[in-house]
């Protein structure tokens, strides 16, 4: 493909970027556009109201006038997991064929309900021969298919499905050396990826994000979602002096953010404890 569009089906928004020469080392972004969709049409990255999402995708293509209907669909929600996995060294296609017979004990669902992949990281010589250490990636089948079917119903051709945390790692950490922690905060999910020299060694999806802060304001102060979102953005977490009527809202924001921060901190601490020989040298923060 000489051109492809990356499509992100997010909570409350659809985003797409058209890329020229995607297989080259330095592809070119030629167009970007986003449209809002009704709240609740997508929940934690998974299509719930297909009609609303299909209408939004059609509107997105109509407004942006993308030059292709070939898309790479980004996936990344709480129903995707990555686990350490070790297999005998062999061609990657053969490794993937064998996964359903090897990994049931690592999955929270029957293996037939999951889509499986393996991301090789490094090879080790052992008494049993060369072994490949990598990441088993599993996605709940119905969660992926719901998004694929919505895109195809809107008239698109889904050429690939890509894991958003890995795509962000390639983009943001591809040229980095040493061990980095990528923390990407979305509306309802936060991705934490540990990568050595740009290669992922560990990944977790935390099921909370920026919208959880807004929801906390709505619940605590009985105001609309739109007003809560505006307050969240205007007050922030900088701790600057506020009027008496806004101080309680600031406390709600601080409490919600603290919970999310602790989840990120615990994830990074877990990796640091499990891999003491791979100290984290920097954190790269991304998100809307």
Secondary structure as UniProt FT lines:
FT   STRAND          3..10
FT   TURN            11..12
FT   STRAND          13..20
FT   TURN            22..23
FT   TURN            25..26
FT   STRAND          28..36
FT   TURN            39..40
FT   STRAND          42..43
FT   TURN            44..45
FT   STRAND          46..47
FT   HELIX           50..64
FT   STRAND          70..75
FT   TURN            78..79
FT   STRAND          80..88
FT   HELIX           92..98
FT   HELIX           99..101
FT   HELIX           104..106
FT   HELIX           111..113
FT   STRAND          114..126
FT   TURN            127..128
FT   STRAND          129..140
FT   HELIX           141..153
FT   TURN            154..155
FT   STRAND          157..163
FT   HELIX           164..173
FT   TURN            174..175
FT   STRAND          179..185
FT   STRAND          190..196
FT   TURN            197..198
FT   STRAND          199..206
FT   HELIX           210..221
FT   HELIX           225..235
FT   TURN            236..237
FT   HELIX           244..274
FT   TURN            275..277
FT   STRAND          282..287
//
